[in-house]
Amino acid sequence: QLQAFGGGLVQAGGSLRLSCAASRRTFSMYVMGWFRQAPGKEREFVARMVWSRSNTYYSDSVKGRFTISRDNAKNTVHLQMNSLKPEDTAVYYCAATQWYGQIPSDNYTDGGNYIYWGQGTQVTVSS
């Protein structure tokens, strides 16, 4: 029961902040991930955080521009997106999977390893 929101239309160079809230469970024992899928393309890993350790990892395409963070009080994970580019246009999904105490070889970049998914929020970046 994840709900992603915060998408919208923004000009290139602008910023958006996506949020992902969970109902009926807390994120404390989870890995939270953001993925995106552009029209005609496969789903792509964007960023992830081990909630209990604040350990983060980013795809090369967003590193330095996007920041994943958490709000413990609101049980919400955010994706701050700065310096947006037209190629960032996609539906963005948040996802969660259980944290088992160590980071696997794929660094939680494989969407197939995530159990829970939000409904997606559209981000459109105009040139």
C-alpha positions as CSV (number, residue, x, y, z in Angstrom):
1,Q,0.0,0.0,0.0
2,L,2.3,2.6,-1.4
3,Q,1.1,5.9,-2.8
4,A,3.4,8.0,-4.9
5,F,2.6,11.7,-5.6
6,G,4.2,14.9,-6.5
7,G,4.6,14.5,-10.3
8,G,3.8,17.2,-12.8
9,L,5.0,19.3,-15.7
10,V,8.2,21.3,-15.3
11,Q,10.6,23.0,-17.7
12,A,14.1,21.7,-18.2
13,G,16.3,22.8,-15.4
14,G,13.5,22.9,-12.9
15,S,12.8,20.8,-9.9
16,L,10.2,18.5,-8.5
17,R,9.9,16.5,-5.3
18,L,8.1,13.2,-5.4
19,S,6.8,11.5,-2.2
20,C,5.9,8.0,-1.4
21,A,3.7,7.3,1.6
22,A,2.8,3.9,3.1
23,S,-0.4,2.9,4.8
24,R,-0.6,0.1,7.4
25,R,3.1,-0.5,7.6
26,T,6.3,1.3,8.4
27,F,9.4,1.5,6.3
28,S,11.9,0.8,9.1
29,M,12.8,-2.7,7.9
30,Y,12.6,-2.0,4.2
31,V,14.6,-0.8,1.3
32,M,12.8,1.9,-0.6
33,G,13.3,2.4,-4.3
34,W,12.3,4.7,-7.1
35,F,12.0,3.5,-10.6
36,R,10.7,5.1,-13.8
37,Q,9.4,4.0,-17.1
38,A,9.3,6.2,-20.2
39,P,7.0,5.4,-23.1
40,G,8.3,2.6,-25.2
41,K,11.1,1.9,-22.8
42,E,11.8,-0.6,-20.1
43,R,11.5,0.2,-16.4
44,E,14.6,1.8,-15.1
45,F,16.1,2.0,-11.6
46,V,16.5,5.5,-10.3
47,A,17.5,5.5,-6.6
48,R,17.1,3.5,-3.4
49,M,17.6,3.8,0.3
50,V,18.0,1.4,3.1
51,W,15.6,3.0,5.5
52,S,17.3,2.0,8.7
53,R,20.7,3.0,7.6
54,S,20.0,5.9,5.3
55,N,22.3,4.1,2.8
56,T,21.6,5.4,-0.7
57,Y,22.4,4.5,-4.2
58,Y,21.7,6.2,-7.5
59,S,21.7,5.4,-11.2
60,D,24.4,7.1,-13.1
61,S,21.8,9.1,-15.1
62,V,20.5,10.9,-12.0
63,K,23.5,10.9,-9.7
64,G,24.2,14.4,-8.5
65,R,20.8,15.7,-9.5
66,F,18.4,13.5,-7.6
67,T,18.3,12.9,-3.8
68,I,16.4,10.2,-2.0
69,S,15.5,11.0,1.6
70,R,13.2,9.9,4.3
71,D,10.8,11.4,6.8
72,N,10.5,9.1,9.8
73,A,7.6,11.0,11.4
74,K,5.5,10.8,8.3
75,N,6.7,7.4,7.1
76,T,7.4,8.9,3.8
77,V,10.3,8.7,1.3
78,H,11.0,11.6,-1.0
79,L,12.8,11.9,-4.3
80,Q,14.1,15.5,-4.8
81,M,14.7,16.0,-8.5
82,N,16.8,19.0,-9.6
83,S,18.2,20.1,-12.9
84,L,15.6,18.1,-14.7
85,K,16.1,17.1,-18.3
86,P,13.6,16.1,-21.0
87,E,15.0,12.6,-20.8
88,D,13.7,12.4,-17.2
89,T,10.2,12.3,-18.5
90,A,8.6,9.1,-17.3
91,V,6.1,7.6,-14.9
92,Y,7.9,7.3,-11.6
93,Y,7.1,4.5,-9.2
94,C,8.1,3.9,-5.6
95,A,8.7,0.4,-4.4
96,A,9.6,-1.4,-1.3
97,T,11.3,-4.6,-0.3
98,Q,12.4,-6.1,2.9
99,W,15.8,-5.4,4.3
100,Y,17.7,-8.5,5.3
101,G,20.8,-6.9,6.7
102,Q,23.1,-6.8,3.7
103,I,23.2,-5.3,0.3
104,P,23.1,-7.8,-2.6
105,S,25.3,-7.7,-5.6
106,D,22.8,-5.8,-7.7
107,N,22.5,-3.1,-5.0
108,Y,18.7,-3.4,-5.1
109,T,18.5,-2.0,-8.6
110,D,16.5,-4.9,-9.9
111,G,12.8,-4.1,-9.8
112,G,12.0,-7.8,-9.7
113,N,13.3,-7.9,-6.1
114,Y,10.8,-5.4,-4.9
115,I,7.6,-6.6,-3.3
116,Y,5.4,-3.5,-3.0
117,W,4.7,-0.9,-5.7
118,G,3.0,2.4,-5.8
119,Q,0.7,3.4,-8.6
120,G,3.1,5.8,-10.3
121,T,3.2,9.5,-10.8
122,Q,3.8,11.2,-14.1
123,V,6.8,13.5,-14.5
124,T,7.0,15.5,-17.7
125,V,10.0,17.8,-18.4
126,S,9.6,20.2,-21.3
127,S,12.5,21.5,-23.3
